[in-house]
Amino acid sequence: MRRVSPTQKAINNLIFRTTCRKSRKKPIPTASQITTFDYVGGLLRAKWDRMRTAR
């Protein structure tokens, strides 16, 4: 097993580090763009599916 010197570890870390740290912020979505999970709708659909198959 090869041992890596602390200097080599530091050099390897610097290779993959980007110099530009500024990142663009994501825009805040409008209320119409937000999708919500309809829990009750799924339960009602299951109920109606059961009623339909029973007939």
N, C-alpha and C positions, 0 to 999 in steps of 0.2 A: 504494500500500500504506500502510495506516494504522499508525502507531506507537502503542503503548500505553505510558503512563507507568508507572514502577515503583509509584507510589501506586495506580493503577487495578488493576494486577496483584494487589497485596496485598488490596485491597478485594474483588476477584473471588474470591480464594482464601478469604477469610473468609466469604463468602456461603454456600459449600457445606460449610463445616466444621461438624460437629455439636458441640454443647456438652457432651453427655453422652458420656464416653469409656468408661464401664463397659459391658462386654459380658458376656453370660452365657456361661459355659464350657459346652461340650458335655459331656453326661454320658458316662462311659466305658461302652461297650457290654459286655454280658456275653459270655462265650465262645460261647454258643449263637447270638448274634446276628451273629457275624463269619462272613462267607462267604469261602471260600477257592477258589482256582482249581484244579480237578482236572485236572492236565496228563496224568497217566497214564491216567485214565479216558477222556479223549478219544482217546488213542492206541489203547486196547483196543477202544473202540467202532468206530474206523475199521478195525481188524484184523478184527473180527467181521463188519462190513459187507462187507469184501472177500471173506471166506470164504463168506458167505451168497450173494453174487451169483455166485460161482464154481460153486456147486452147481446 
